[in-house]
């Protein structure tokens, strides 16, 4: 296929996506070889269709008329794009996991994720994104919501989980999510599994 046709198909995929979407080379692997994809993405940057957020990550930019500037991607979306680019499974850990579940309102400077990939650290603006290696079974065999709950409880610590936190989790999780988390967390550390039983499995 001529290179112009590859560029046309890659461009169309970008234009068909939602503004603010992040792309990595592998998102176009079904269209063209990686070298051709990279050259096409460079062309799209030159025409201002895409902008490079950081190495290997490209954004279909979203402009805010209210703020009169481009909307920056969230740290979580950057982390997901990095994971996709490296073929890693990840899950938020620490304060990031707590924030998602409403257990903390603190906005950390360092955003930590557990991964089945290697330990890596990236700088994104004023934020640091850290990937910490864990066993594959702790990530791949759990849905994202289960991994988030397990990591959030782990970061809170056994002695600091109270009834208020359990009540928040009961409210935050849907009934379908509770069923999934209850089933998938059976192999977690005993106190975490017991806590999840109270949140998801034991009805009042």
N, C-alpha and C positions, 0 to 999 in steps of 0.2 A: 504494500500500500504506500502511495506517495506520502512524504512527510507532512505535506499540507493537509492531507486527509486526517492524519493523526491529530494534528493541531486543531482541526475543525471539530473533531469528536471530543477532545479534551475540553476545548472551549465551551462546547454545548453543555457538557456535564456540569461545568462550573456555573454557567448562566442559568441552568435549570435548578440549581440548589438555592437554599435560603441564604440571604445576606448574613454575613458573620460566620459562615461555615469555614472550618479549617480543613485543609487538605494535606496529604502526604503523598509521596510518589506511588506507594502501593495502592492508593485509591484508584489509580488509573491502569493498574497492571493488566486488566482485561482488554485494554485498548492498544497499548504499544509497549515496546521494550523500555526498560528503565532509562537508558541513555536518551532516547527520543522524548520520553516524558519530561525529563529534567530540562531539555532544551525548549520544549513547548511551554513549560512553566516559566522559564526565563523570559520567553516572548510575551507571555501574559502579564508578567511584572512590568515589562517595558511599555506595554500598552495600558497599564494601570487597571487592568482587569483584576489582577491579584496583587497582593503585597506580601512580602516575606516577613513573617513575624519573628522567626528565629531560624537557625539552620535546619533545613529539612521540613519546615512547616510553613504553609502558605495559607493566606486568608482571602476569602471573597469579601472584601471590606463592606462594613455597614456604616453608613454615615448618619449622624444624629443632627437633624436640623436645629433641634432645641439647643444642643451643646455646641453646635458649629464645629464638630470634630468627628473623627472616626471613633467608633466604639471599640475599646480594647477587649480582646478575648478574655474570658475568665481564666483564672489559674487552673481550675479543674478541666476546662476544655483543652488547655495547653497540655496538661498532664496526659489526658486521654489521647491526644494527637501524638505525643512523644511515644506513648505505649504502643499505639497502632503502627507507628513508623518502625518500631523495633520488634514488633510481634510479641509484646509482653502482655500478660494478664496483670491487672493492677486493681487495688482497692484503696480508698482513702483510709488513712490511719490518724491516730492522735487527735488534735483539735479539729482537723478537717472532717473526720468522721463524726465527732461530737456536734459540730456545727450543722451538718446535714440533718442530724436527728433532733436538733433543738436542745441538746444537752449543754451547749456552751454558746455564748455570743462573742467569745474572744476571736479576733481576726489575727491569726499568727503570721509572722513574717516568713516563717518556713512552713511549707505545706508538705506533709509526709505521706507517702503512699507505700504500701507493701506490694511486692512484685515477685514473680517467679523468674525475673531477669536479674542481671547483676546490680550491685550497688552503684547508683549514679546520682550526680547532683547537677542541677541546671539553674542558671540565673535567668529570671524573667522579670525585667524591670526591677522593682524594689523587693520582689519576692524570690525566695529560694525554693525550688522544687526538688525534693529528695525521694529517691526510690530505694527502699530497703529490701534486700532479698529475703524471702521466706520460702519454705518448702512449697513445691508446686501444688500439693494436695490442699494447702491452706487457701489457695486462690482458685485454682481451676475447678475444684469440686463443689464450689459454692456459687450461688447467684450473687450479684453485686450487693443486693440489699442485705443478705446474710453476712457477707464479708464486712460490710460497713458496721453492722450491729456488733459483731464480734470484736472488730478493731476499736470501736468506740468504748465498749465496756473494758477492754484490755487497757486502754489509755486512762480511763477513769480510775481503775484499780479496785480490787475486791473490797477494801475497807472503806471506800468512798461512794459505793453505789447505795443509794437510799430509796425510800418509798416514793419520793417526789420524782426521781429519775425513772423509776419503773412506771409510774403513772404517765409521765411524758412519752415514754416509748409506746405504751399501750394506745395513747392518743395518736401518736405520729404514724404508726404502722397500720395499714389497712388490714382487713380480715384475711385477704388473700396473701398479703405479705407475711402475716403472722404464721399462717400455715406453712409457707415455704421456709421461713427462718426456723420454726420449730423442728421441722424435719431435717434440715441441712446442718443444724448446729449440734447434733447429738454427739459428734466426735470432738467437740471443742473442750477446752480445759474445764474441769468439773464445776468450778464456781461460776464460770461464764454460762455453761450449759444449764445450771440450776437457775440462774437469773433469767435466762431466756425462757425457761419453762414457766416462770411466774408471769412473764410479759406476754408470751404467745400461746402457751399450751393449757394453762390452768384457768378455767372460767370461774368468774365470781358467782 
